[in-house]
């Protein structure tokens, strides 16, 4: 078997070091663990716009930004639409912003 310049032994020593670093992080108190700098994305924090369906049958619309499915089941049905998708809904004649 080829040793390939001791790459295998270097790799195993690196993974052992990484595993020991992860174990140390888990064992630290919560106050000492590093905090993620990325903001949490939540639909609860997002603003919504209400749209009323004025057509005759059911309608499904896919949000142009979030790719979320919005289903209007009957005439007069009202759905909360994420503000990022709302601009596309304004172009649909049977949907009215309320």
N, C-alpha and C positions, 0 to 999 in steps of 0.2 A: 504494500500500500504506500502511496506517495505521501510524503509529509507536507509538500507544497510550501516549504519555507516556514514551517511552524505556525501556519495560519490557524490550524485547528486548535492548537493549545492556546493561542492568543484569543481566539473567539470564546473558548470555554472560560478563560479567566475574566474576560469582559462581562460575560453573562453572569458569572458568580458575583462580580462586583455590583452589577445592576440589581441583582436580586437582593443583596444585602442592603443596598441603599433604599429599595422599596420597603423592606421590612422595617428599617429604621423610621421611615416616614409614617408607616402605619402605627408604630408603637409610640409616636410622639403625641402629647396632649393636643387637643383640637386647636387651642390658642396658638401653638407653635407651628402648626402645619401651614405650608404656603397656601395663599388664597388665589383662586383663579381670577385673572384679570378680564375675562370675557363676560359681558353682561348676559344675563339669562333671557332667552326669548320665550315669551309666554303669550298665548292668545288672550289670556285674561287681562293683561296689561294693554293690549292693543285696543284702539278705538274702533267702534263699529258704526255703520250707517244702516238705517232700516230702509228696506225696499218692499214695496207692495206690488204683487203680481196682478195685472189687469187683463190677462188673456183669458181664453176659453178652456184650455186643457192644462195639463201639468207641464212644467218646464224645469229642465236641469241646466244650470250654467256653471262652467268651470272658471274659477278666478284666474285672471290673466297673470297675476304676480305670484300668488301663493299656490296655484293649481288645486285649490280646494273646491269640492263639489258643493253647490248650493242647489237645493231642491225646493221648488215651489209646487206643492201638491195639488192646489185647487185655486180657482179664481178668488182673489182677495187675500191669499196667503201672504204673510209678512215674514221676512227673514232678516236676520242681522248679518250684514256683510262687512268683512274687514275693510278698513279704510283704504288699504293698499289695493284692493280689488274693485273698489267702488267706481272708479273712473270708467272702467270698462262696462259696468252695469248701466251707466248713464246713456250709453249708445244703444241700448235695447229698448225699442219703443213700448213694449208691454210691461216694462218695469218702471215704477215711479218712486222717486226718493221721497220719504216722509220724515 
